[in-house]
Each structure stands twice: as structure tokens, then as C-alpha cells.
């Protein structure tokens, strides 16, 4: 019979945290060629059609309280909305500071309670499955339902694409620097192999 022994946590040596790791790997916010992904992905095809939506917050509360909380949430810059046909729930954020986008850009307006009496017009910008999108919809303030859809957010997609390219370029430069510093013989072999 073979027995293995494990050391208790107290016996393990301390982790040296004085040296940060050489590379930080993190998931990019967007995918390459976002527009193609938006136009070809089945999920985006479904959500880009005008569909029935409903406010999903505070289901256990009376309807009057739900109405008040929905309006207060919209004025504070957020709402929970579900697409009824697909069952997809979204936490939407509104206004110029939503999702880290700053400034007073008119394409990021606050909720509009004035255009149609008894309804609120909402626009929310965010990244879904690596694609920059804009949710646009109208919700009835009494029934707490309405219509909405996703649209491709071209200006934000271009900004995010530029950030992605810059991030990839920096990563490639760090990898090249690492290879040159720690594997100079490997690079010479590659160069020699290319010449022959």
C-alpha cells in the first residue's frame, strides 16, 4: 500500500510577492471583426429584431411599487430588461457615463420620459459576447413592457478595435523582448533555419 503525505499549509514556504509576474494576460474586451460577428451570430440575429421586452425587477413586490422602482432606476441610470421571445435578461445602464464611456456624447443620452407620455425611451451601450452593441427600446410606464432590440454600435466598435490592436501589438513586443532576453539561442536557431 502506497501512502502519500501532504504538507499542512503552515509548512509551505512564503510566496515571493516582491517580484510581479512578467506578463499579465487578460481577456480582450472585444473580438476581431465585430461587425461580421454581429451579422452572422444567431444570438445577435434574434436580438437585433424588434421584440417584446419586459421590466424584470422586483417581481415579488406590488405593481405600484414596481412602477416606482422602475422609474427611479431609469432616472438613476439602470434597469433590468428581458427579451420575452428568447428569455435573455439584460442589466442595462443609461447615460453618458454608462459602462465606462465618458463625456457628454449625444449618442449616449439619458432615458427620455418626454417624447411620448406614459412611455420611456431607453438607449444603453455595452459589450455583449465581445461585440459593441446598443440596446434601443421603449417601455410603457404602466404595464412595464414594450419593445426593444440590439443594434451594432459602430463608433464604439472602432474605438474598442483600436484598443485591441494596440494591446496585441504591446503583447507581441513583450513576447519578442522576452524571447530575446531569455532564449537567445532559440532565436539564432530560428534565424539559421530560415536562411537554409
C-alpha positions as CSV (number, residue, x, y, z in Angstrom):
1,X,0.0,0.0,0.0
2,X,1.4,3.4,-1.1
3,X,0.7,6.3,1.1
4,X,1.3,9.9,0.1
5,X,1.9,12.7,2.5
6,X,0.7,16.2,2.2
7,X,2.3,19.1,4.0
8,X,0.0,21.3,6.0
9,X,-0.4,24.9,4.8
10,X,1.7,26.2,7.7
11,X,4.8,24.3,6.4
12,X,4.6,25.7,2.9
13,X,7.1,28.5,2.2
14,X,6.0,32.0,1.7
15,X,5.2,33.1,-1.8
16,X,7.6,35.8,-3.0
17,X,5.3,38.7,-3.9
18,X,8.1,41.3,-4.3
19,X,8.5,40.3,-7.9
20,X,5.4,40.9,-10.0
21,X,4.8,38.5,-12.9
22,X,6.5,39.4,-16.2
23,X,3.3,39.2,-18.2
24,X,-0.3,40.0,-17.4
25,X,-2.7,38.0,-19.5
26,X,-6.3,39.2,-19.6
27,X,-9.2,38.6,-21.9
28,X,-9.7,41.3,-24.5
29,X,-13.0,43.2,-24.3
30,X,-13.9,42.7,-27.9
31,X,-13.4,40.1,-30.7
32,X,-11.7,40.9,-34.0
33,X,-14.2,41.8,-36.8
34,X,-17.1,42.6,-34.5
35,X,-19.5,43.6,-37.3
36,X,-19.1,40.3,-39.0
37,X,-19.8,38.5,-35.7
38,X,-22.9,40.7,-35.1
39,X,-24.3,39.9,-38.6
40,X,-23.5,36.2,-38.6
41,X,-24.1,35.0,-35.0
42,X,-27.6,33.5,-34.3
43,X,-28.0,35.2,-31.0
44,X,-27.4,38.7,-32.4
45,X,-29.7,37.9,-35.4
46,X,-32.5,37.1,-32.9
47,X,-31.9,40.1,-30.6
48,X,-31.5,42.6,-33.5
49,X,-35.1,42.2,-34.5
50,X,-37.6,44.4,-32.7
51,X,-39.0,42.2,-29.9
52,X,-41.3,42.3,-26.9
53,X,-39.4,43.2,-23.7
54,X,-40.4,43.5,-20.1
55,X,-39.0,45.0,-16.9
56,X,-38.0,42.1,-14.6
57,X,-37.0,43.9,-11.4
58,X,-38.8,43.3,-8.0
59,X,-41.2,40.6,-9.2
60,X,-42.2,39.9,-5.6
61,X,-43.4,43.5,-5.0
62,X,-46.8,45.1,-5.8
63,X,-47.2,46.6,-9.2
64,X,-47.3,50.2,-7.9
65,X,-44.0,49.7,-6.1
66,X,-42.5,48.1,-9.2
67,X,-43.6,51.1,-11.4
68,X,-42.0,53.5,-8.9
69,X,-38.8,51.4,-8.7
70,X,-38.6,51.1,-12.5
71,X,-38.8,54.9,-13.0
72,X,-36.4,55.6,-10.1
73,X,-34.0,53.1,-11.6
74,X,-34.2,54.7,-15.0
75,X,-33.5,58.1,-13.6
76,X,-30.5,56.6,-11.6
77,X,-29.3,55.1,-14.9
78,X,-30.1,51.4,-14.8
79,X,-32.9,48.8,-15.4
80,X,-33.4,45.1,-15.7
81,X,-35.0,44.2,-19.0
82,X,-35.8,40.7,-20.5
83,X,-36.5,39.8,-24.1
84,X,-39.7,37.7,-23.9
85,X,-39.1,35.7,-27.0
86,X,-35.6,34.4,-26.0
87,X,-35.7,34.8,-22.3
88,X,-32.5,36.7,-22.3
89,X,-32.2,39.1,-19.3
90,X,-30.0,42.3,-19.5
91,X,-28.9,44.7,-16.8
92,X,-28.9,48.0,-18.8
93,X,-27.1,51.2,-17.9
94,X,-28.0,54.6,-19.3
95,X,-26.5,58.0,-19.7
96,X,-23.1,59.3,-20.7
97,X,-21.1,57.5,-18.0
98,X,-22.5,54.1,-18.5
99,X,-20.1,51.2,-19.0
100,X,-17.0,53.4,-18.7
101,X,-17.8,55.6,-21.7
102,X,-17.2,59.1,-20.6
103,X,-18.2,62.5,-21.9
104,X,-21.5,64.2,-22.9
105,X,-21.8,62.4,-26.2
106,X,-25.4,62.7,-27.6
107,X,-25.3,59.1,-28.8
108,X,-25.3,58.1,-25.1
109,X,-28.4,60.0,-23.9
110,X,-30.2,59.6,-20.6
111,X,-33.7,58.0,-20.5
112,X,-36.3,60.1,-22.4
113,X,-39.6,60.4,-20.5
114,X,-40.7,63.4,-22.6
115,X,-41.1,62.1,-26.1
116,X,-44.2,60.0,-25.5
117,X,-46.5,60.4,-22.5
118,X,-46.6,57.3,-20.4
119,X,-43.5,55.7,-22.0
120,X,-39.8,55.9,-21.6
121,X,-37.3,55.7,-24.5
122,X,-34.1,53.9,-23.4
123,X,-30.7,53.5,-25.1
124,X,-27.9,51.5,-23.5
125,X,-24.4,50.9,-24.9
126,X,-22.4,47.8,-23.8
127,X,-20.3,44.9,-25.0
128,X,-22.1,41.5,-25.4
129,X,-20.1,38.4,-26.3
130,X,-17.2,40.6,-27.5
131,X,-19.3,42.9,-29.7
132,X,-20.1,46.5,-29.1
133,X,-23.9,46.9,-29.2
134,X,-26.6,49.5,-28.4
135,X,-29.9,48.4,-26.9
136,X,-32.7,50.7,-28.0
137,X,-36.3,50.4,-26.7
138,X,-39.5,51.9,-25.4
139,X,-41.1,50.7,-22.2
140,X,-44.7,51.5,-21.1
141,X,-44.6,53.0,-17.6
142,X,-47.9,51.4,-16.5
143,X,-47.6,47.9,-18.0
144,X,-43.7,47.8,-17.6
145,X,-43.4,46.2,-21.0
146,X,-42.6,47.4,-24.5
147,X,-40.3,46.7,-27.5
148,X,-36.6,46.8,-27.9
149,X,-33.7,45.5,-30.0
150,X,-29.9,45.4,-30.2
151,X,-28.0,47.4,-32.9
152,X,-24.4,47.2,-33.8
153,X,-22.5,50.2,-32.2
154,X,-20.1,51.2,-35.0
155,X,-18.4,54.2,-33.3
156,X,-17.7,52.4,-30.1
157,X,-16.6,49.3,-32.0
158,X,-14.0,51.3,-33.8
159,X,-12.6,52.7,-30.5
160,X,-12.5,49.2,-29.0
161,X,-10.9,47.7,-32.1
162,X,-8.1,50.3,-31.9
163,X,-7.6,49.5,-28.3
164,X,-7.5,45.7,-29.1
165,X,-4.9,46.3,-31.9
166,X,-2.7,48.4,-29.5
167,X,-3.0,45.7,-26.8
168,X,-2.0,42.9,-29.3
169,X,0.9,45.0,-30.5
170,X,2.2,45.6,-26.9
171,X,1.8,41.9,-26.1
172,X,3.8,40.9,-29.2
173,X,6.5,43.4,-28.3
174,X,6.7,42.0,-24.8
175,X,6.9,38.4,-26.1
176,X,9.7,39.4,-28.5
177,X,11.6,41.1,-25.7
178,X,11.2,38.0,-23.5
179,X,12.3,35.7,-26.3
180,X,15.4,37.9,-27.0
181,X,16.3,38.1,-23.3
182,X,15.8,34.5,-22.1
183,X,16.1,32.4,-25.3
184,X,18.8,34.0,-27.5
185,X,19.9,30.6,-28.8
186,X,16.4,29.7,-29.9
187,X,16.2,32.9,-31.9
188,X,19.6,32.2,-33.5
189,X,18.4,28.7,-34.4
190,X,15.2,30.1,-36.0
191,X,17.3,32.6,-38.0
192,X,19.7,29.9,-39.1
193,X,16.8,27.6,-40.1
194,X,15.2,30.4,-42.1
195,X,18.4,31.0,-44.1
196,X,19.0,27.4,-45.1
